[in-house]
C-alpha cells in the first residue's frame, strides 16, 4: 500500500479527527482512509450490517401470556420426532 503524508493540518482539525476516530473505535489513520474512500465513492459496503426497522412497531406489544403461548408453540415444533429418526 502507498503511504501519503498530509502537511498543514490545523490543531483543531487534528483534534476533531482524533475525537471522531475514537468515537468510531478506529485509529486516526483508518478513520482518514475510510473518509477518503467514502468521499471518492469507493467505500466498501458491509454485507451483513444492514439495519431493518420493519418490525419495530411490534416491539414490546406481546403480553406475558401471549409470549408464553408463542414460545411454547415454537418449543413444541423444535422437538425431534424419534419415530422419524
N, C-alpha and C positions, 0 to 999 in steps of 0.2 A: 504494500500500500504506500501511497505517496504521503509524505509529511508536508504540511503547509504551516508556515508561521504567519501570524497576523500581528502587525505592529500598529500602534496608535490607538489602542483600546483605552477609553477613559476609565477611571477608577469606578465610577458609578455603574458603567456598563459591565465591568468585570464582576462587581459585587452582585449585580442583578443576575448575571449568568450563573454565578456560584449558588445563589439562593434558589433559582429555578431548577438547576440541576439537582440540588439536594432534595428539593420538593418532589422531583420525579424519580428520585432514587438512582441517579446516574452520575457518572463523572462529568466534569465540565467538558472534557473532550467529546464524550459520547453525546452529550446534550447538543453541542455545537454541530457535530456531524449530522445528528438527526434533524436539526433545524435547517441545515443546508440542503439535505436530501428532500425534506418536505417542501422547501421553497423553490426548488428546481423541478419539482414533480417526480421525484424518484423515491419517495417514501415507500418502504416495504409495508404492505398491508398484512396485519396479523390474521392468520387463517381462522383461529378459533377464539377470538376475543370479542365477537360481536355481542352487543347487549340488546336483549329483546325486552320490550315493555308491554307486549300484547296481553299478558295475563295479570298485569299489575292490579287491575280492577277487582280481581278475585282475592287478593292478599288480605288475610285476616277476616274473611267472610264466613268461614265454617265455624259452627258451634262445636263444642267439645264432643257432643253426641254424634254430630254429622262426621266429624273427623274419625271417631272410633268406628263408625259404620263403614266408612270408606276404607280405612286401614284394615279392618277385619276382612272385607271383601278382597282386597289386594293380597293379604296374607294367605287367604284360603286358596287363591289362584296360584300361589307360588309353591304350594306343596307338591312334592313329587308323588305321582301315582305309581305305587310299587307294582301294580298289575301290568302297567305298560312297560316297565323296565325289568 
